[in-house]
Amino acid sequence: MTAAHILIVDDEPDIRNLLKEILEDEGYEVSVAENGESARQARRARRPDLILLDIWMPDTDGITLLKEWSESSRLNTPVIMMSGHGTVETAVEATRLGAYDYIEKPLSMAKLFLAVRRALEVAKLKQENVELRQEVLPVAEPVGRGSLMQALRERIKRVAQHDTPVLITGESGSGKEIAARYLHRLSHRSAGPFVRATVAGMTGGSPPVEIFGSEDGDTIHFGSLELANGGTLFLEDIADMERGLQARLLGALIHQSFQRVDGLTPVHINVQIIAATSRDLPAEVQAGRFREDLYYHLNVVPVHVPSLRDHREDVPELFEFYMNLLVTRDNLPYRRLSVASQNRLRNYDWPGNIRELKNVTQRLLIFGSGQEIDDREVEAALGGAVPRVVSVADEPQGVELPLKEAREQFERAYFEHQIRKAGGSISKVANQAGIERTHLYRKLRALNVDAKQIMEQKNKSG
């Protein structure tokens, strides 16, 4: 991983040079600017990971510059303000505009080092949160004990030792992104960002702002290539990129520099590229839809993720893995597979691969009941049908709703039915649902289900 890049903006040369020397001794890369205009140019030339910004400068004061950056292009870089003549009002205004910290001059080096480390750590955590939100279910590594998955993990471990482009192939839903994230975590860039960019749908007629960023005067939008600097850029569906953009991407990867859309100066980067596709790239090259030179640039180290039907022995382990994640994340009741249902899952072809298995697991937990999953439920789930459940209206409800609302509606109807059936006994409902009473009480409160009120209504209706 490349060292964090810090931009120092201060009109006093002694302070600029001292901070530059000290921070470089600490292992950081440092750029300096003497006023607001040179700070704008430095930020345009290369996105900093952290900015040390003096408040009082001759042309543009630091607060004005901070406000300009926060309003024009979102403040996606932590800023530490520095001042020898600050006030409480100035510190409050800087914080309101998004500054991470405010340090008074004369500077305490110990306090400065601490603020720098913490600011960079917070920025890294924010990026990790973005990555986690991108992952519907976070998975640390490819799951499975079969020989194919063991070989896949071993290959990724070997590939991760080298800082070269990687091309991951495999069917849709087979787990290519999981493999890419696993590779990043094992690489020497693991402390840097992992940025995912979807290139499908980009055309030569629409500026590729997402990847290359853009400039409009002093307004800068940083694209994925810059956001991934020092880390890994994962390019999904690379075969779907239009040829004109393929040429632009190839130039950026070869020279490790590019120009933003409407930009005037080159931006230098240091990223590892992991590209992924479910298509046959050699066939795409042969058909003239994918550039041969880009294919060979990306295909330095190939990694193939097998389809699920080729390692069906891992299906029960994968099911158990995703069930545990869903139970923890969504507070769903844990259920176990019967022997017959395990056999049915193993013998299924899984055209949607691991993505389909995860969806089937979620479907069985949401719409099923009881501690054991039988083969009838599995058959219905694999067929895409929703198992018939008894509700107040004695028919399935909420199938067309968003998943969260459908789940809540089903659970509410399910527990109301079970309470009536059990004569209001929470213990019997807990036994039938296969969950502990304390968990059931919490669930009922969250769903606003009142057992006493339900029984009173039942008694009134006769």
N, C-alpha and C positions, 0 to 999 in steps of 0.2 A: 504494500500500500504506500502511496505517496504521502509525504508529510502534509499536515494541515497548512493551508495557505492563509496568512494573516496580512491584512492591509492596515497600515498605520497612517492615519491622517492627522498631521499636526504641523503648524506653521513654524514651530521652533526647531531648527536643524539639530541642535544638541540633543533634544528629547527624541526626535525621529531616529537619529543615528544610534543613540544609546539603546533604545528599545529594539531596534533592528538587530544590533549586535547580540544583545542578551537573548532575544527570542530565537535567533538562529543557533546560538549555542545550545538552546533547549531542544533543537531538532526541528523547528518549524521553518517553513518557507515564508519569506517576508517581502512584501512590496511596500513602498512608501509614497506618500503624496503630501505636498506642502500646502495645498489649499483645496477649496471645493471643486474647482474645475478639473484639477489633476486627479482628484479622487474619483470623479465621474469617469474620466478616461481610464483610470486603473481598473475600476470595477467593470467597465465595458470590455477591457482587454482580457480579463480573466476573473471569473466569479470567485470571490474570496470565501473561505470557510468561516472567517471571523473578521470584524472590523473594529479597530481601536480608533475612536473618533473624538478629536478635540472639539470643544464647544466654540471657543473664541478664535475665529480666523478672519483674515482681512477681507476676503471677497464674499464668501458665503459661510454663515455660522453653522455649527454642527447640528443644531436643532432644526434649522431650515433644511439642511441636507437630509437629515433623518426623516423628516416629514415628507420630503420629495420622494425618497426611496420607498417609504411605507405606502404612500398613496399611488405611486405610478406603477409599481411592479410587485407589490406585496413584499414585505420584509422577510425573505426566506434565508437571511444570513444574520446570525447573532451580532449585536452591536454593543460594545462597551464604551460609554461616554467618559471623557476625561476633561477636568476643568480645575483651574486654580482660583476661579472667581465665581463658583456656582452658588446657587441659592436652593432652598427647599422647593420653590416653585419650578425652577429649572429641572431639578431631578424628577419631580412629579410629571412634568410635561414630557421629559425624555422617556420615562416609563410608560406613559400613556401611548406614546408613539411606537412602542415596541422594543425599546432598548432593553438589553438583558441586565445591565448593571451600570452603576455610576460611581466613578472613582475620582477622588479629589487629588489635586496636585499640592505639594510635591508627592510623587507616586511612591507608594510602598511596593517594592518588588515582590515581596511575599504575597501581599494582597492581590497584586496584578496577576501573578502566576496562578493563584488559586482561582481568580475570576475567569481567566483564560481557559483553564482546564475544565471548570464547571460549565462554562458557556458551550464549549465544544462537545462535552458529554450530553448536555441537554439537546443540542442540535442533532446529535447522533440518535438519541432516544426518540426525538420527533420523527426522524426519518424511519426508524424501526417501526414506529407506530403506523406510519403510512404503509410500510411493507406488510405489516400484520393485517391492516384493513384490506389490503389487496388480496390476501389469502383468505378465502372463505373459511377454510379450516387449516390452521397452521400445522404443517407436517415437517418434522425435523429431517427425515431422510426417507428414501424409498423403503416401503415396508414389505417384508416377506422373507421367509427362511429358505425358500427353494433355491436351487442351484443358479437359475437365471438371475434372480434378484441379488444373490450373494456376489455373482460375477459383475453385475452392474455397479454395486457399491464399491467393489475393489477397483474397477476401471475408473470410476469417478475419483477415488482417492489418488490414483496414480496421475490422472489428468490434472488434478488440483495442484500438483507440485510445479506445474509449468504455467507461465503467464502468456498463453497463446490463445487465439480465437478457437472456440469450440462450437461444433454444430451438433445439436441434439435432434435426432429423428425418432419418429414413433407415431402410432396412430393417435387420432384425436381422443383425448381423455385418458391417455395411458400414463400420464404423470411426468411430462417433460419439464414443467415448471418446478415440480418437486425436485427433480434431478438437478436442475440449474441452481436452485437455492442451496441444495446440499453441497454442490461443487463450490459455490461461493463461500459457504461457511468453513470449508476445509482449506481454502486457498489463503495465501498470504495477504489477500485483500479483504479478509473477513471483517476487519474493523472498519472498512469503508462501506459506502452505501451499495445496496442492491436495488437497481431501478428497473422496473418492467415497462416496456413500451410496446404497444400493439401497432403494427405497421399495416395491418389489413385495412383496406379502404382508402389508404393514402394514394393520391393521384398526382400527376404532374401539374394538374390545374389547380390544386389546392396546396398552398404553401405548407411544407412539413414542419410547422411550428413546434409540434410536440417533441420532435427529436432534435431539431437544430436551433430552436428558439427564435427570437425576433427582436428587432430594434425599431423604435419609433421616437426619434429625438433622444431624450434622456430616459425614456421608458424602455426597460429591458425585460424581456421574458426569457428566462433561462430554460432551455430545452433539456431533454433526457440525457443527451451526451454530456452536458456540463454538470447536471445534477448527479451523474454517476462518476464524476471525476475522482480518481483515487480508488474506485471500486469496480463494480460490475454492471454492465448494461445488458439486460436480457431482452432480445428482440423476438417477440412472438410472431408466428405466421410469416416468416421472412419471405416465403415463396409468393405471397400475395402483394409484395411491394412492386409498384409500377417501375418500369425499366429506367425512366429518367431519374427517379429517386434512388434507384440502385447505384447509378453512376455517382451521384452525389455522396451517398453513404460510403462507397468504395474509396473515393478520394479522401474523405474524412478519416477512414481507418488506416489508409496507407500513410498519410502525412501526420496523423494524430493532431489534426487541426482542421478548422472549417470556418465558414462565415455564417452568422445568423441570417435569417431572412431579413432582407433590407439592411443588413449590416455592411460596414465598409472595411473592417479590419479582421484579420484571422484570429480565431480563438484556439489556444492550444489546450489539449486534453491528454489525460493518461488513464485510459479505461481498458478493461478486458471485455471483449464481446462474447456473449453466449447467444447464438441464434438457434431458433427451433422451427421445425416444420413437420407437418404430417403428410406432406406431398413428396413425390419422387423428384428430387431436385435434378439429378442427371437427366431425367426425362424432360423436365422443364427447360433445362439448358439446351437439349437437343431440339426442342420445339421452338426455341428462340424467345421464350418468355422470361428466362432468367439469365443474367449475365454470367458467362463462363468464368471471367476473371474474379468476380465477386464470390462465386461458388468456391473456387480454389482458395481464395483468401479466408473464407469462413471455415472451410472443411479441413483445417490443419489437423485437428484432433476430433474425430467423429465419436459420438456416443449414441448408441441405439437403445431406446427404452422398449422392452418387449410388450406386446399386447397381453391383456389379462388372460385370454384363452390359452396362451402359451405357458402360463404358470398358475394354472387353476388350483394347484395344491396350496397356494397362498390365500385363497378366497376366505376360508374361515378366520385366519389371522387378520386379514384386511377388514373383514366385517366386524370383528371384535374391536379392532383399533378404532374404526370410525364410530362404532357404537359408544365406546368409552368417551370419545371426544364430544359427541352429541349429547350424551347424558350429562357430562360436566358443563358444557356450554349452554345448553337449552333446558337443563333441569328436567329432562325426560326420564321416565322410569326405565331401569335396566331390564333387559329381557334376554333370555338365552335361546339358542337355536336347538331344535330337536334334531335327532340323528337324520330323520328323513329330510328335514329342511336343509341341513348341511349338504346332504348328497345332491339335492336339487340345485343348490347354489353352485356346487362344484361342477355339475354337468351342464350348466348354462353356458352359452357361447360368449356372453358379455360383449356385444357389438359396441357399446359405449364405454367399455373398459372400466378403469377405476372410478371415473366420474359417475358412471351409471351405478356401480356398486354402492358408492357413497349415497346417491339419491335413493336407491332401494332401501338402504339401511335407515335413512331418515324417514322414508315413507312407512316402514314397518313400525318404527317407534312412535310415530305420530298417530297413525290410524289403528294400530293394533291394541289389544288388551290382554291381560294375563301375563304370567311370568315367562311362559314358553311360546316361542314362535313355531307354529306348525307349518307343514308343507303346503296347506291350503292357502295360508296367508302369503307365503313366498310366491306361490304360483300367481296369485292375484297381483302382487307387487311387481313381478317380472313382466306381467302382461300389461302393466300400466293402468290397471283398473283399481279403484279404491274399494277395499273391503267394506261390505255393508255393515253399518253400525246402527244400533238403536238410538234414536234421539227422541226428543219430545214429540216430533211429528212422525216418528217411526220410519224415517228415510234419511239418506245421507244429506248433510247440509254443508254449505260453505266450500264446495269444490272449486268454484270460480273465484274465490277470494284470494288475496295475497297470503303467502304461507303462514305468516305470524298470526293474522286474523283467523285463518282457517283452523290453525292448531288450537287457538284459544276457544273458538266456537265449539270445536269438537270436544275438547276437554271439559268445557262447561256442561255440554249436553250429556257427555259420558258420566260425569260425576253426579249430575242431577238424577240420571237414570239409576245409577248404582245406589244412591242414597234412598230413593223410593223402594228399590228392590230389597235393600237391607233393612227397611223399616226405620231408617234414621241412625242405624248403628255405624259409627265411624270405624270401629274395629273391623266389622265385616267388610266395609268398603275398602279398607286398607289391605285386607287379605285378598280380596278379589282383584284389586288393582296391582297387587304385588309390590307395594311400597310401604315404608314405615309410617306409623301414625303421625309422628312429628312432621315428616315431610308432607303428608297429606293435608294436615292442618294449614301449613304454609301455602300449599297449592290452592286450597279452597279460598283462603283469604285473598290471594293474588287474583283469583278468578271471580271474586265477589259472590261466592256460592255459600248460602246460609242454610245449613241442614235443617234447623228448626223451622225456618220459614217454608222450606220445601215440604216438610211433613205436615205443617199446618194447612197448606194449600191442598195437599193430597187428601187430608181428612175432611176438609170442607167440601171437596168435590165428590166425596163419598167413596 
